[in-house]
Amino acid sequence: MAKFNGGFGGGNMQQLMRQAQKMQQDILKAQEELAETEVVATAGGGMVEVTMTCDKKLVSLKIKPEAVDPDDVEMLEDLIIAAVNEAITTAEKTSEEKMGPLSGGMGLF
């Protein structure tokens, strides 16, 4: 009959637990850094500027006065949407770059 050592071969379990705890700490640190990292996106040649954190919190929205045309509000709405979507894409790419190595290719983020 084979001897059973807890499934991981004795001391390996403690080592795995330490590695898991370090990985968890590294992930939390990276998430905190991403929450503080800001990305900026523009639309309409800089008419609309959006600043967002990499955890996708909108920090600021700037609209140049010349972008405001009461007869074409739809254009301004489109510029805002384009700038926000670009900021989200940039934030996601930044997050993937930072978190990718920590997830070990497991697709966690």
Backbone bond lengths (Angstrom), bond angles and torsions (degrees), N, CA, C in turn:
res aa  C-N    CA-C-N  psi(-1)  N-CA   C-N-CA  omega(-1)  CA-C   N-CA-C  phi
1 M - - - 1.441 - - 1.534 109.45 -
2 A 1.305 117.54 133.45 1.458 122.05 -179.18 1.517 110.94 -75.33
3 K 1.324 113.95 143.81 1.465 120.00 178.11 1.529 108.63 -80.14
4 F 1.326 116.89 134.85 1.467 122.32 -177.69 1.523 108.82 -104.15
5 N 1.319 116.87 121.24 1.470 121.86 -177.79 1.529 111.61 -110.46
6 G 1.296 118.52 46.95 1.462 120.25 176.62 1.509 114.36 76.46
7 G 1.303 117.40 8.98 1.452 119.59 174.95 1.515 115.15 90.87
8 F 1.342 119.12 -23.17 1.455 120.49 -176.55 1.519 112.73 -121.45
9 G 1.311 117.67 7.57 1.452 119.29 176.42 1.508 113.90 80.39
10 G 1.324 118.90 50.59 1.464 123.09 171.77 1.514 113.93 71.02
11 G 1.356 116.69 -109.99 1.462 123.21 -174.24 1.514 114.13 -65.92
12 N 1.322 117.13 -17.60 1.463 119.87 179.56 1.525 112.06 -62.06
13 M 1.317 117.74 -30.68 1.464 121.05 -179.03 1.524 110.63 -63.80
14 Q 1.332 116.90 -42.33 1.465 120.10 178.29 1.522 110.59 -64.66
15 Q 1.315 116.00 -40.57 1.464 120.01 178.72 1.533 110.01 -63.95
16 L 1.308 117.48 -43.36 1.460 121.11 177.67 1.519 111.58 -61.81
17 M 1.330 116.46 -39.70 1.468 120.33 179.06 1.527 110.46 -65.19
18 R 1.338 117.11 -41.93 1.474 120.06 178.19 1.524 110.28 -63.52
19 Q 1.322 117.29 -41.62 1.464 120.95 178.85 1.523 110.74 -63.65
20 A 1.331 116.58 -41.44 1.464 120.65 179.62 1.522 110.84 -65.35
21 Q 1.330 117.09 -40.06 1.466 120.19 178.70 1.520 110.77 -66.30
22 K 1.344 117.02 -41.41 1.463 119.73 178.47 1.522 110.29 -64.07
23 M 1.326 116.37 -42.26 1.462 120.21 178.89 1.533 110.32 -61.09
24 Q 1.317 116.33 -42.74 1.462 120.27 179.02 1.530 110.40 -62.53
25 Q 1.331 117.76 -42.50 1.462 121.46 177.83 1.530 110.72 -63.18
26 D 1.332 116.50 -42.47 1.463 120.84 179.12 1.529 110.97 -62.95
27 I 1.320 116.60 -40.40 1.466 120.82 179.20 1.526 110.25 -65.53
28 L 1.324 117.42 -45.13 1.469 120.79 179.05 1.520 111.04 -61.70
29 K 1.331 116.88 -41.48 1.465 120.76 178.25 1.528 110.53 -62.94
30 A 1.323 116.70 -44.93 1.466 120.84 179.37 1.520 110.82 -62.92
31 Q 1.336 117.51 -39.90 1.459 120.61 178.37 1.525 110.87 -63.87
32 E 1.327 117.21 -40.04 1.458 121.02 177.60 1.525 110.53 -64.04
33 E 1.334 116.48 -42.68 1.462 120.48 178.35 1.521 110.88 -62.90
34 L 1.327 117.26 -40.86 1.461 120.61 179.25 1.525 111.01 -65.21
35 A 1.324 117.26 -35.30 1.459 120.69 179.20 1.532 111.15 -65.71
36 E 1.333 116.46 -22.45 1.456 121.35 179.54 1.528 112.64 -98.80
37 T 1.315 117.23 -13.82 1.463 121.49 -178.46 1.522 109.30 -83.02
38 E 1.324 115.51 126.77 1.461 120.23 -179.46 1.522 111.05 -107.21
39 V 1.330 115.28 144.08 1.457 121.99 173.36 1.521 107.38 -120.57
40 V 1.318 115.70 151.53 1.460 121.65 -179.52 1.520 108.05 -123.67
41 A 1.328 115.69 136.37 1.463 121.34 176.56 1.522 108.10 -134.52
42 T 1.321 115.02 148.59 1.467 120.20 179.31 1.521 110.38 -128.13
43 A 1.303 114.62 162.78 1.467 121.28 174.72 1.525 107.67 -143.75
44 G 1.318 115.04 157.25 1.461 119.86 178.65 1.511 112.60 64.05
45 G 1.320 116.57 38.64 1.460 119.50 178.58 1.522 112.57 65.02
46 G 1.306 116.55 31.30 1.465 120.68 178.53 1.516 113.66 94.21
47 M 1.319 116.98 5.56 1.469 119.90 179.71 1.528 111.21 -66.48
48 V 1.331 115.95 -32.83 1.463 122.00 177.68 1.527 107.07 -126.13
49 E 1.339 115.41 132.12 1.462 120.89 178.94 1.523 109.43 -128.72
50 V 1.327 115.15 130.57 1.456 121.87 -178.97 1.522 108.19 -119.21
51 T 1.325 116.31 133.86 1.455 122.24 172.52 1.516 107.37 -116.72
52 M 1.339 115.20 130.25 1.457 121.30 -175.73 1.524 108.55 -139.81
53 T 1.329 116.61 147.91 1.455 120.01 173.06 1.531 107.93 -81.24
54 C 1.322 115.81 163.10 1.466 119.71 -178.64 1.516 112.94 -74.98
55 D 1.334 117.78 -3.84 1.462 119.12 169.45 1.529 109.54 -99.18
56 K 1.336 114.47 19.65 1.468 125.19 170.70 1.525 114.51 66.08
57 K 1.334 115.41 40.51 1.453 120.72 172.38 1.526 107.14 -103.09
58 L 1.319 116.95 126.85 1.452 121.71 179.27 1.523 108.98 -72.41
59 V 1.338 116.67 123.49 1.455 121.99 -177.00 1.521 110.53 -97.96
60 S 1.334 115.96 -44.29 1.464 118.48 179.51 1.526 110.75 -154.03
61 L 1.299 113.47 156.21 1.461 122.68 177.22 1.520 106.48 -137.28
62 K 1.320 117.00 119.33 1.464 121.98 179.76 1.518 108.79 -116.81
63 I 1.318 115.00 133.65 1.456 121.33 179.78 1.523 107.44 -127.44
64 K 1.328 116.40 122.53 1.464 119.82 177.68 1.531 108.89 -70.21
65 P 1.308 117.14 140.91 1.472 120.69 -177.15 1.533 113.75 -54.06
66 E 1.315 116.60 -34.95 1.467 119.22 -178.80 1.527 112.75 -69.54
67 A 1.333 117.17 -12.65 1.465 120.80 176.93 1.525 111.53 -81.01
68 V 1.317 116.28 -12.58 1.466 120.92 -176.71 1.526 108.90 -93.28
69 D 1.313 114.56 105.59 1.469 121.72 177.66 1.523 107.07 -121.26
70 P 1.335 117.73 108.95 1.462 119.85 -178.03 1.529 113.38 -57.23
71 D 1.328 116.68 -22.53 1.457 120.32 -179.89 1.532 112.41 -87.95
72 D 1.337 117.27 -5.58 1.457 120.39 -179.34 1.533 110.26 -143.59
73 V 1.296 116.02 60.14 1.463 121.80 179.56 1.530 110.14 -63.87
74 E 1.313 116.60 -32.64 1.462 120.84 -178.93 1.527 111.81 -59.20
75 M 1.331 117.60 -37.99 1.461 120.56 178.61 1.532 109.84 -62.84
76 L 1.320 117.99 -43.55 1.451 121.43 178.80 1.529 110.79 -63.07
77 E 1.307 116.60 -42.45 1.467 120.63 177.09 1.528 110.64 -58.85
78 D 1.331 116.55 -43.80 1.465 121.05 178.91 1.531 111.74 -62.79
79 L 1.334 116.60 -39.78 1.462 120.45 178.51 1.526 111.04 -64.58
80 I 1.321 116.53 -41.39 1.468 120.37 178.85 1.523 110.20 -63.83
81 I 1.318 115.84 -46.05 1.472 119.76 178.88 1.528 110.55 -60.09
82 A 1.326 117.12 -44.60 1.470 120.81 -179.66 1.528 110.93 -62.01
83 A 1.323 117.41 -43.59 1.464 120.71 -178.97 1.528 111.08 -66.84
84 V 1.329 117.44 -42.21 1.469 120.80 179.19 1.530 109.95 -64.35
85 N 1.321 117.14 -45.30 1.465 119.96 179.63 1.523 111.92 -62.66
86 E 1.309 117.37 -38.23 1.466 121.03 177.51 1.531 110.11 -66.39
87 A 1.323 117.33 -40.38 1.469 120.55 177.70 1.528 110.55 -63.52
88 I 1.323 117.04 -40.92 1.471 120.84 178.38 1.528 110.01 -62.31
89 T 1.319 117.07 -45.34 1.465 121.18 179.50 1.523 110.98 -60.82
90 T 1.334 116.83 -44.13 1.457 120.91 179.58 1.527 110.89 -65.91
91 A 1.332 116.78 -40.87 1.467 120.75 178.30 1.524 110.56 -63.33
92 E 1.327 117.29 -41.70 1.465 120.83 179.09 1.524 111.41 -64.64
93 K 1.333 117.39 -42.02 1.467 120.76 178.66 1.527 110.50 -63.25
94 T 1.326 116.23 -43.07 1.459 120.72 178.92 1.522 110.02 -63.06
95 S 1.312 116.18 -42.15 1.469 121.23 179.58 1.526 110.62 -64.25
96 E 1.322 117.44 -43.93 1.465 121.56 179.17 1.522 111.21 -61.98
97 E 1.347 116.33 -40.35 1.459 120.32 179.51 1.522 110.56 -64.06
98 K 1.319 116.48 -39.73 1.464 120.97 -177.46 1.527 111.71 -77.99
99 M 1.316 117.20 -40.71 1.457 120.96 -173.78 1.521 112.91 -90.81
100 G 1.315 118.15 -21.71 1.462 121.95 -177.69 1.513 114.29 -51.16
101 P 1.340 117.14 -52.10 1.473 118.50 -179.86 1.537 112.31 -63.30
102 L 1.319 117.70 -28.49 1.462 120.59 -178.25 1.519 112.34 -77.17
103 S 1.335 115.82 -26.59 1.469 118.27 -179.61 1.518 112.21 -84.75
104 G 1.319 115.42 -8.41 1.464 119.79 177.50 1.513 113.13 61.25
105 G 1.352 116.49 30.51 1.444 120.37 179.53 1.512 113.82 74.31
106 M 1.323 116.83 17.13 1.465 120.26 -178.19 1.513 112.55 -86.39
107 G 1.344 117.28 -2.13 1.463 119.49 179.37 1.511 113.10 67.37
108 L 1.323 116.71 34.78 1.458 119.77 -178.41 1.514 112.59 -76.83
109 F 1.347 118.16 -21.56 1.455 119.54 -172.96 1.492 111.50 -124.92
